[in-house]
Amino acid sequence: MKHNDLGFASKIGVIAATVGSAVGLGNIWRFPSVVQSSGGSAFLLVYLGCVLLLGIPVMLAEFSIGRAGRSDAVGVMKNLTPGKKWWILGVFGLLSSYLILPFYMVVAGWSIEYLYQSVTGSLFAGIDFSADTAANSAVFTANMNEFITSATKPVVWTYVMILLNLFILLRGVRKGIEKLSNVLMPILFVILLVFCGISLSLPNAAEGVEFFLKPDFSKVTSDVVISALGQAFFSLSLGMGILVTYSSYFPSDTMMTRTATTVAVCDFFVAVLMGLIIFPAVTSFGLADTPDGLNGTTLVFVTLPGVFTQMAGSQIWAILFFALLFVATITSTVSIAEVSIAFLRDRFKLSRTASCLIILLPLFVTSAICSLSLGAIPELQIAGLSVFDFLDSFTTNILLPISAIGICIYVGWVLHKNFIRDELTNYGAFDSWAAPFVQFLVKYVCPILIIAILVSQLVHLFNQ
Ligand code: PHE
């Protein structure tokens, strides 16, 4: 192994860490709101199609270059095509991961505040448990807005999150990331299943399930397809160098197709479980028509706490849910940060400690700027958006697709024509019926589809 770090120790570790990276705000925070804004049942099958047609092939392309190049997101291209400029592609991934990090740390910090409030019970201060949900929603909304826009609290929690990341990342891939994921991911699945059981047994749950699951193709529009593609990207951690970096730690005998399919299925499963939790709960408690719809923040910090007030044992449910959110975010933040840490270690031969510090310490400033831009210092804007919104939309809508198109072109057209087949069969160790399909998808279908999303995003931006 060219890396100066120990890779993942076990197959379970590979899966747990990669699923840990994939399952995050994308599934819990973003997915239900995209489903809602895309009209519900139109979305799910289109999304599944996007995961299969785009998600898994791009994931396999990233896995293949990561494991074959055994380096960081930029170094893999230097190793696989020495003397050429293809490494610039890796810079896009590196840049997008570093730019999304402050945004992600801030939201992750919110999850700790809400976990803390749930444990102390202050989340429900001022709530009248016998009142209707609308009255309580107003209290939760006011509390959330006050918290998010405050100059101190969210920044402090973001700092706590950065320190936790530092603690894990300093321990390295095997003892830090892999161990964390092995312990936390099973807990996450158990919590999700418990919630799902509860939600499905609520009165009128069937209506919510129908809204989410009963396919209605008349609602499928080009916008639905485009949001499904974007969601698949975000949720599977594509185009950020994350999967390239993680796969450089994969053992050489990792079965790539099986790993990618398992990760995509688990990620999809978590999204579906979230849908099965949210939609029955909101229809059951009559919250489906909230004026703001289900934007991610309102959904997690207003709608769900509102739902918990209607259930016996409100506090326990709140603790479990925010613990779930915390687990989902921390296993994702470490993966995003590891991209830049691996880069410093491999490119500049720095120690893990030095790399972790160089990457994470500036976050104390950048995350604070990101958090303060939400209200305390509204002048902190880029291109008319708060720094917080800018970092999110610029990276997810622009940098991420560019980097993914680059990877498909690189793997499909630049590397030798049997590259994918060799990687997927572990250089002939076994047969793979999937290899020719994946090759075709990566070479032709994925770049065209992703270019379509990118163009539509740009058109949308210019029209705004
Ligand atoms: N895929 C993870 C999520 O859904 C983490 C992530 C977010 C990775 C954004 C890349 C980009 O939250």
Residues whose N, C-alpha, C, O or C-beta is under 5 A from the ligand:
A	BS01	LIG	S21 A22 V23 G24 L25 G26 N27 F234 S235 L236 S237 M240 S332
